[in-house]
Each structure stands twice: as structure tokens, then as C-alpha cells.
Amino acid sequence: MSRLAFKTILILSTVLVVQAVTGAEQAGAEKEGLVSLAIAQLGANQYADREAASRQLAAMGVVAINQLTRAARGDDPEISVRAVDALRVMLRQDDSELSNKAEAALESIAEKGTPAVAQQAEVALGFFDAAQAVSAQMTLEQLGAVISETSPSGIRVEISENWKGDSRSLRLVTRLQNLVHVSLFGVQLTQEDAGTLGRLRAIERLDLFGVGLSDNVIKQLRQRLPETEIDIRKGGKLGIAGMPLQGQCIIAGVQSGSSAEKAGLLPQDVIMEINKKPISDFGDCTRIIGEHKPGEEIALLIERINPDGSLNQIQKVVVLGGW
């Protein structure tokens, strides 16, 4: 083949590629334009036009999701409500890609939309979650979560370092029914994960031990869950069991291999001070320890009963473990 012929073929190939790309871009722009027109019709004067636009958008699939999400956060109440409804229809389709993206869109609206629209998105997600609750529990348990009954009408989910899931699988927690208590120990969470937890408005207690969330994200989470008791600890772990109703921080048990065992703490020891701060009870002790990270040192003042019944005060420096 001559050099001229080779150059001619190369030029023709390039032209065909450019034409194909241009054609795809034009087709994409046309679809986006149709979505924009349909969304505008959601606010039409005639009810029939609004209904037709809603059906059209629901049938458009993935290409319409981004614009529907923006419309749901807009200023027009009618358009916002109908945009959420179109996403709800997509959520229920037997198309995993479409359903997943519609779910993610509704979750973002539930988190960042106006109160009325956010509530509508949460209702749509709630009905979907109810239908998915059984499979969600099975998947969570396969990924390492421990799910147990805390009362006849409530369940607890505990996720620790055995967790094999990611941010998407953590969202399955929101599908569980009668969830009242969630505990996460030593699992590094993202801001997206905090958004997921923020949807659990019905839970009574949330334990976050060593999860790596910033103070600002935790503040936002508290604002979203004002009725939930949230126990935040930075990850430091002493490894003791306590007696909460004793009025003192009396050690009831020492975990094998823990920092407490390594430091020589014993059952019936009383923790009097941590870093020279008086300790009133076991809750006070766990709160102060929770302010420290794994690997940090704390100074303890321990009161111990001698075999002859006398009391002895002992100073201990302990390197905290982690959850």
C-alpha cells in the first residue's frame, strides 16, 4: 500500500470517528432537550398535560434522573412533587441500574430537599424499603452485621471490624423494619455514610465508636436526629465492664488482651481519676475515654482493696487500644 493510500484511509477513518462522536453527542443533547421540555410541562396549567409529562418522564429512564433531581429541589411545588413521583415510579421498575439510580436520587432529595419534598422522597423510599426489608437483612448478615432483637418490637444492628460492606451496602440498614438501635465499632465512615445514618429518624440510640467522622459531620448528624441518643467516641478503648448504678466507677470485669489487662487493672478496682479529673461513675469514665484515640496514653488513679481489707491507691499509665 502506498503512503498516499494509507494517509487517505487514515483521514477517512478519523472523519468517521468524528461523525460518530458528533452524532452521539447530538442524540444525547436531543434526549436532554426532551427531558427539559417534559419537566417544564409538569407545571402546565392543564391537568392532562401534567399527567402526560409525568408518564413520559417516568418512561424515559436513566437519562431523565439528573434533571428530575434538580427539578425536585426547585422552587415550583407542583414540579417538585411530580418529579419525585416520577423517580418513585422508576424506583419500582425491574431494572437494577434504573432502580439504583432512582434510589440514590431520592436519597439525595430526602437529605437536601425542602422539608415537604424531602418528606415525600422519604415516604417513597420507605415503601420501597419495606418491600426490601427481608433481603436487606440477609445481605447485611452475610456482610458481617449482627442483627438481634432488643425488645418484642425492636431490633439492633451491630457493625464492627468484621464488616465486609461498603457505603452502598450500609444503605441497606435503612430498609430494616422496627430498627431502634444501631452500633458501629471501628468502621471508618464517610460523609455519605453519615447521610445514610441521618435517615434513621426512628431509632432510639446510635453508637459511633472510632468511626472517623469529623466534629462538623457529627454536629450535622445530631441535628438530623434530634430525638436519638447518640454516643460518640473517638475510638480509644480501655477494655473494662462497669457497674453503672454503683455511684462509683467500679470495674466489674476486664477484657482479655485489653489495655486494662495489660496495665494490671483488676475487677473491683475503682477508677478515681483519669488524667487528674475526678470520675463520678462508670458513664463518666467511658465518656472521658471516648474523647481519646487509640494509642493515646491516659493516667489513672486506682483505688484497690488489699487482702486485709485496707485501701490502696495506685497510679497507672495506660495506652488505649481501639475498637
C-alpha positions, 0 to 999 in steps of 0.5 A: 500500500502506498503512503498516499493510500494509507494517509487517505484511509487514515483521514477517512477513518478519523472523519468517521470517528468524528461523525460518530462522536458528533452524532452521539453527542447530538442524540444525547443533547436531543434526549436532554432537550426532551427531558427539559421540555417534559419537566417544564410541562409538569407545571402546565396549567392543564391537568392532562398535560401534567399527567402526560409529562409525568408518564413520559418522564417516568418512561424515559429512564436513566437519562431523565434522573439528573434533571428530575433531581434538580427539578425536585429541589426547585422552587415550583411545588407542583414540579417538585412533587411530580418529579419525585413521583416520577423517580418513585415510579422508576424506583419500582421498575425491574431494572437494577441500574434504573432502580439504583439510580432512582434510589440514590436520587431520592436519597439525595432529595430526602437529605437536601430537599425542602422539608415537604419534598424531602418528606415525600422522597422519604415516604417513597423510599420507605415503601420501597424499603419495606418491600426490601426489608427481608433481603436487606437483612440477609445481605447485611448478615452475610456482610458481617452485621449482627442483627438481634432483637432488643425488645418484642418490637425492636431490633439492633444492628451491630457493625464492627471490624468484621464488616465486609460492606461498603457505603452502598451496602450500609444503605441497606440498614435503612430498609430494616423494619422496627430498627431502634438501635444501631452500633458501629465499632471501628468502621471508618465512615464517610460523609455519605455514610453519615447521610445514610445514618441521618435517615434513621429518624426512628431509632432510639440510640446510635453508637459511633465508636472510632468511626472517623467522622469529623466534629462538623459531620457529627454536629450535622448528624445530631441535628438530623436526629434530634430525638436519638441518643447518640454516643460518640467516641473517638475510638480509644478503648480501655477494655473494662465492664462497669457497674453503672448504678454503683455511684462509683466507677467500679470495674466489674470485669476486664477484657482479655488482651485489653489495655486494662489487662495489660496495665494490671487493672483488676475487677473491683478496682475503682477508677478515681481519676483519669488524667487528674479529673475526678470520675463520678461513675462508670458513664463518666469514665467511658465518656472521658475515654471516648474523647481519646484515640487509640494509642493515646496514653491516659493516667489513672488513679486506682483505688484497690482493696488489699487482702486485709481489707485496707485501701490502696491507691495506685497510679497507672499509665495506660495506652488505649487500644481501639475498637 
